[in-house]
Amino acid sequence: MTGVTRCAACDRHDLVPFADLGEIPVRCGVHWASRSEALASPLGRMRLGHCPGCGYVRNLAFDPTVLVYDATMDTNLHHSPAFQVFSAELVKHLAERYPLRGGTVLDVGCGQGEFLRELCRVAGGRGFGYDAMYAGPVGPDPSGAVFHASHAPLDDDTPPFDLVTSRHWFEHLTDPYGFLVRLRELAGDRRVYGYLEVPDAGYDLATAGWEVIYPHVSYFDGYSLCRIVERAGWRVEATGRLFSGMFRFVEISVNVTGPRAGAREAAGAADRDRHLASIAGFADRHAAERDRWRDTIDRLVAGGDRPVLWGAGSRGVQFLHLADPDRRLAAVVDVNPRKWGRFLPVTGHEVTAPETLAGLGTRAVIITNPAYRTEIDAALRRLGVYAELLVA
């Protein structure tokens, strides 16, 4: 265990425990070749603590030794048309906002590289992408990016960068403050910008918390994310929510003077207080939602329906572990072909292609991410499946 009890964001308070979720899947991004392997995949303890001052949240029981990042993990969202549109719009925004033509982008936690490739092409710069889960060709890419299937070393050999990006990796770090400090050191006296994107804790802890998963060590709302960035020596240029409120971003800079490059959303005391209120009620809400969805699945099955889950990502894995441990659902489908015919951790649900729903006769499709509702509804209609979409 990390033994961390002090707030990593503001460093002013010790973390106060508020929810113990018990044992949950550790490797929720791995899709196993056999059901027996999936059933034997490890569990880890989730015991959440929060900072009463800024609202930063952390898994107090996190053990980094049980979590392995490698190419067997697949958390790629770019198979979704809705996510592709979102990512393309973000690329366009960053390319227009910051002077990147001829510049260098450092992408820490680059996934399978789609975002960095597109940013290099649109912005006319070069990039360096690092991710231990990267499964593509390493080395130079025609886009102008260079990919490494490893964690970013952030050592003195790191190429000078004009923009550092990190999307859905910051929350995985055992020392997020140290990460920001090291990037600040590498920036030196150059003008450098940054873009961080994380799941929005203001959403996740105000709902059932299906995205409260073991690989996520930290949970940030706008207030705590701005606090940790500023404490590490960066300036906040802008912050806000994206992707139907599911994601939180912050744009940052160093060695930039004058007015901020854009309007800074007020991640102030009112937002922090709402977040703290959500934290206070999370344990009861999480347990109630788990029980409600177990009852819902039981009711649907007893009524002769064949309910299914659409989405075999981390949110789906957590939902299945809590709401359908006995595999009563008729199917679990996903648009990512790398998951088809493979099995989800701990519960052993098999993942199939959406086309398998045609002729299944289901009247209820459960989704855990409302951002994909329109996309999934359209896909079901193309398949001739007319079912009620139930948002968990």
Stockholm file with secondary structure:
# STOCKHOLM 1.0

chainA/1-392         MTGVTRCAACDRHDLVPFADLGEIPVRCGVHWASRSEALASPLGRMRLGHCPGCGYVRNLAFDPTVLVYDATMDTNLHHSPAFQVFSAELVKHLAERYPLRGGTVLDVGCGQGEFLRELCRVAGGRGFGYDAMYAGPVGPDPSGAVFHASHAPLDDDTPPFDLVTSRHWFEHLTDPYGFLVRLRELAGDRRVYGYLEVPDAGYDLATAGWEVIYPHVSYFDGYSLCRIVERAGWRVEATGRLFSGMFRFVEISVNVTGPRAGAREAAGAADRDRHLASIAGFADRHAAERDRWRDTIDRLVAGGDRPVLWGAGSRGVQFLHLADPDRRLAAVVDVNPRKWGRFLPVTGHEVTAPETLAGLGTRAVIITNPAYRTEIDAALRRLGVYAELLVA
#=GR chainA/1-392 SS CCCCCBCTTTSSSBCEEEEEEEEEESCTTBCBSSHHHHHTCCEEEEEEEECTTTCCEEETTCCGGGCCCSTTBCCCCTTSHHHHHHHHHHHHHHHHHSCCTTCEEEEESCTTSHHHHHHHHHHTCEEEEECTTCCSCCEECTTSEEEESSCCCCSTTSCCCSEEEEESCGGGCSCHHHHHHHHHHHHTTSCEEEEEEEEBHHHHTTSCCTTCCTTCCEEBCHHHHHHHHHHTTCEEEEEEEETTTTEEEEEEEESCCSSCSSCCCCCCHHHHHHHHHHHHHHHHHHHHHHHHHHHHHHHHHHTTCCCEEECCSHHHHHHHHHHCTTCCSSEEECSCGGGTTCBCTTTCCBEECGGGGTTTCCSEEEESCGGGHHHHHHHHHHTTCCCEEEEC
#=GC SS_cons         CCCCCBCTTTSSSBCEEEEEEEEEESCTTBCBSSHHHHHTCCEEEEEEEECTTTCCEEETTCCGGGCCCSTTBCCCCTTSHHHHHHHHHHHHHHHHHSCCTTCEEEEESCTTSHHHHHHHHHHTCEEEEECTTCCSCCEECTTSEEEESSCCCCSTTSCCCSEEEEESCGGGCSCHHHHHHHHHHHHTTSCEEEEEEEEBHHHHTTSCCTTCCTTCCEEBCHHHHHHHHHHTTCEEEEEEEETTTTEEEEEEEESCCSSCSSCCCCCCHHHHHHHHHHHHHHHHHHHHHHHHHHHHHHHHHHTTCCCEEECCSHHHHHHHHHHCTTCCSSEEECSCGGGTTCBCTTTCCBEECGGGGTTTCCSEEEESCGGGHHHHHHHHHHTTCCCEEEEC
//
